[in-house]
């Protein structure tokens, strides 16, 4: 029989997970409105939340039945959850999605000699760059970089040439990795003397400074 405290903990966890997901979506939408992230990628399905919701009815049922019946019911629920998890996993692509929040193909195209050089990257690409051992110009933890850098970055991605050239000189930027959704920024790079595109795909483009 599932103790009352376990049911309470499961309920609190579900409420906390839902609140966290709603806040994450609200924050992402605000960043999208501010032009700092374009929000084209989809949030992954929370299998933990799905399983927790499915287990909750079994918990309440377990309190009202005898121990033997409860054991059989719980076993069926667990088996059903395991089957659903297997089905859900089989429907998920084995290859990770390739988008501006996970540009793994574009990162793979970065030449070895550039990986240790200062980069000017798309906001949503910062995290994947870190995971690939590349220090980004900015990433999703915007508060860590300070208001000045974040505000200047917003000017850059909107095509402000003066802000772009100032950042290049100040930080000695050698290359850039930009999502295709940042059209003003890509247009700025295409028109900038001394910059050339060396790679591009459906997600974004890589530029290098001569």
Helices and strands as residue ranges (DSSP letters): H 4-33, H 47-64, H 67-91, H 104-108, G 112-114, E 119-121, G 123-125, H 126-131, G 142-144, H 147-157, H 161-171, E 175-179, H 183-191, E 195-200, E 204-209
